[in-house]
Amino acid sequence: MQKLTKAALAMVSFILLAEVTTAQEIERYTKAANRLVERINAADYNAIETMFNKEMSAALPLDKSSAFFKGLTEQMGRIDKLDAPQSMPPAMIFPAHFERGLLDVQIVLDERDRISGLFFKPHTSSKPAPEKQRTQLSLPFHGRWLVFWGGDTKALNYHHDVPNQRFAFDLTGVGADGKTRRGKGDQNEDYYAFGREVHAPADGTVIEVIEGVHDNAPGSMNSYSAVGNCVMIEHREDEVSVLAHFKQGSIKVKPGDQVKRGQVLGVCGNSGNSSEPHLHYHLQHSPVLQDGLGIKCVFQKVMVTKDGKTETRINYSPIKGEIVSPGD
């Protein structure tokens, strides 16, 4: 066996020391993070305060920290688990799985293992989204629909600041009269979208189905199940369609099913975080809903009506205010 030189031995020692140091850091941060999670879930705000160092306590006194953690739990639910941390000196970042979403928890500890920095932010995927879709998409419905939200800016798209929904569409059915509803609008059946078929926009594999969520009365929203009844279809690696707010009991597919473009998935409803019957659609890069980053998508052929004029658009991404229908 070849003997190591002094320089090589020094390098090996340095590498081993770095690995031990990293392992020790991960262990102490993980202990602190798990302790913090237990106390957040238990609503033990006094115990959380004891984990802060002097500077942190001054910046976030008990009355403010209690209000923050209470609001966090009301909005996101309990924390189910933490993923392995990512080192971002001087902090460690733990992806935290809440009941209603995923957040990154950034923690900084001082030399006494007291929290000197704490930050909750939307989860950032380490894998970038494709710059351009490869799957050829068709509009996921028949008939005419109004693009209520859609486009590349916050003014055009309410969802724009949500990473996986950055390029999402909210679509409401339009009748022959050009309106989205008949009658008073106090019943779901008053809306043209309610009960209309929703189709697969392209071939793929169903990877997620959420069902059993009741339909809201118009004007009421269910923030506890944001997407309501939902179908996710993986078309290829890094390209997943999300279709949401199906009518309760209408979904016709299950995880593992192979679907074809145009196949009926169910019918439009008013389930989830929805105040009136509509279809939510977006394309994202991850098969995990909350981990996704949105991909701007174009549809192969779209009939677009705006200001009384109808035109055929090829490879087009609709925007707010347009009435669209399939061009084939």
N, C-alpha and C positions, 0 to 999 in steps of 0.2 A: 504494500500500500504506500502510495506516495505521501511524504511528510508535507505538512502545511508550513509555509513560511510564517514569520512573525506578523507580516502585514496581512496575510490571509487569515491568520488566527484572530487578529484584531478586528478584521472585517466581519468574521463569523460572530465574534462576541458582540459587536455593535448590532448586527441584525437580530441576534437572539434577545438582546436587551430591549431593542425596539419592539419586538413581538411581545415580550413579557409586559412592557410598559403599556402597550396598546390593550392587551388582554386585561390588565389591571384597571385601566381606565374604563373599558367597556363594562367590567363587572361593577365598579363603583357607580357609574352612571346608570346602569340598569337597575341596581338596587334602589337608587334614589327615584328613578322614574316609576318603578313598580309601587313604591311607597306613596308617591304622589297620586298615582291612579287610584289606589285603594282609598285614599282620603277624599279624592274628588267624588268617587262613586258613593262614598258614605256620607257625603255632604258635611264632612268634619273640617270646617273652614279654620277653626282655631288650630287644629293639628297641622294644617297646611302652612299656616303662618309661622309655626315653629321651625319649618324647614328652610325659611328664608334667612339670608344673612342681614346684617344691620342696614345696609344700603338698599337691599331689595324691600325690606319691610317699610323703609321710609318712602320709597317710590310707590309701593302698593300696600297701604295699610289695610287692616282687617276689614273695615267697612267696604272698601273698594274691591278687595280681593274676593270677599264673600259674594258681593253682587256679580262680579265677573264669573266666578265658577258656577253660581246658581244659574245665571243666564246661559252659560255654555251647556250645562246639562239639560236645561229646558229646550234648547235649540237642537242639540245633537244627540241627546240620550246618554246612556251609560257608555263607558269605555269597555269594550269587550276584550281587547288584547292590544299589545304593542308588538310591532315587528322589530327585527334586529336593527340596531342603530347605525347611522352613518356618521362618521367623524367629519366635522367641519370646524376645526380648531378656531376659537377655544370652546366650541359647543359640540354637543352630540344631538342628532336629530332622530327622533323615534316616530315612524309612521304609526298613528293611533287609530284603530278601528272603533269608531263609535257606532251606536245602534243605527244612526241615520247619516252615516258618511265617514269620510277619512280625512284626518288632519295631520299635519306634521307638527310634532311638539319639539321645540328647540330648547335645550336646557344647558345652562352654564353653571358649573359648580366651583366653589372656592376651595382653598386647601383644606378646609374643615368639613368638606362635603355638604356645605350649605348652598342653597340655590341663590346664585347671584344674577341670573338672567333666565327669563322664561318667556316663550313666545309661541302662540298657536297660530298656524296659518294653513291655507288650503294645501293639500298634498301636491307635491311636484313630482311628476314621473321622471325617472332617470333616463327613460327612453324617449327620444323625440318622435313627434308625429310625422308621418310622411308629408312632404310638401305638396303632393298631388295624389289624388285617388287613382287607382288602376282599374277598379271594378266599374263596369258600365251599369249605370243605375237608371231605372225608370221611376216615375212618380208612383208612390205606393197606394194608388187609389184610381177609381174611375170618376167621371163627372167633374164639376167645376168646384174649386176650392179657393178661398181667399187666403193669401199669405198675410196673416195677422202680425207675425213677427218673422223677420228674415232679412239677412244682410250682414255686412262686414263691420258695422259700427254700432255703438250703444244706442244711438238714436233710432236705428232701424231694427235692432235686435235686443230685446230685453235680456236675453241669455248671454250676451257677449262677454261678460266678465267671469263667467263660470267656465273653467278650463275645458271640460269635456263637451260643453254645449256652446262653445264660442260661435259656431256656424249653424246653430239649430234653427229649425222652422217650427212655428205653431200655425196650424192650418185649420180653418173653419169652413164647413160646407156652404155652398151657395146654391140657392134655388133658381128657378127660371125667372123669378122677379128681380134677381140680382142681389137679394138680401140674404142674410145668414140665418134668419129665423122667421117664423110666422107666429101670429098670436102675441100674447103678452110676454113670452119668454120666461115664464116662471116654472115651466116644466121642461125636462130634457127633450121630450118629444117635440117641443116647439122649434128645436134647432135642426137644420137640414143635415148637419154632420152626424147627429145621433143615429146610430144603427147602420150607417153606411159601411160597406166592406172596406177593409184595409188589406193591402196586398204586399207580398214580398217584393222589394225593389230590385232584387237580383237573386241569382242562385246562391245557396249557402247552407250552413248547418245551424240549426237553432241551438244556442248555447245557454240561454236563460229564459225562463218564463215565470212571470209573477202574475198570480191570479187570486181571486177571492176578495179583492178590494171593492167595497161598495161604490156605487155611483153617487156623486154628490148632487144635492139639489142646486140649481143654478144660483150663483152668488156665494155658495159655500165652498171652502177649500180644505183639503185634507193634507196638511203639511207633514203628518207623521208617515205618510207613504207617498213621497213626492211624485214618483212616476206612475203610481197606481198600478193597474194591470198592464203588463209590459212584455214585449218580446224583443230579444236580442239575437241577431243573426250574424254569424261570422262568415264573411264572403271569402276572405283569404287572410293570411297573417297581416296584422296591423290594420285591418279594415273591418269594422263591426258596425252594423246598423242597429240603432235603438229606436223602437217605436213604442209610444206610451199613451196611456189614458184609454185603453180598450174598455168596452162595456163589460161589466161583471158577467162571468159565465160564458163569454162569447169566443174565447181563444180556442182555436182548433188544432194547435200544434203543441209539441212537448219537446224538452231538451233532447238533443240527439237526432231529431228529425232532419232529413235532407229536404229542403224546399226549393222550388223553382220560381224564377221570375214570374210575377203575376199571380202566384198561388194565394188564395185567401187565407189570412192568418186569424181573422176575427172581425169584429165590427167596432166602429168608433163609439166611445162612451164619454163619461165625465168623471173618471176615477182619479184619485190622487190629488196633487196640487193643481187643481183645475177648477175654474169658476164657471165655465160653460163647456159644452161638448166640443172637443177639438182633437186633432191628431198632433202629437209632438213627434218630430223626426230629427235625428242627427246621426252623423257618421263619426266614429272615434277610433283611436288606434289600439285600444286595449279591450280584452274580453271581460275585464273587471270594470263594472260601470263607473265606480267612483275614481278609478285610477286613470281613466281615459283622458286623452287630449283630443280636442275636436279637429276634424279634417274638413276643409271647405269642399263641398261636393257639388257636382254639376249633374244634371239629368240629360239623357241622350236627346230627347225631343219633347219640347214643351210648347203648348199653345198658351200664349200670354195675352190677356185682355187688360187694358188700362186706358182710361179716358175714352171709352167707347170703341177703341181700335183693338183688333185681334191680329196677332202675328205669330208665326212659327219660329221658335228659337231652337238651335241645335247646341248641345253641350252647354246648357244654361243653368245658372244658379238664381232662382227667383228672389225677389226682394219685397219688403213690406208694401202692401197696398195693391199688389198685382193679383188678378184672378187667373189661376192656372188650371190646366187640364192636360191629360196625356195627349201627345201628338200622334199616337199610332192607333 
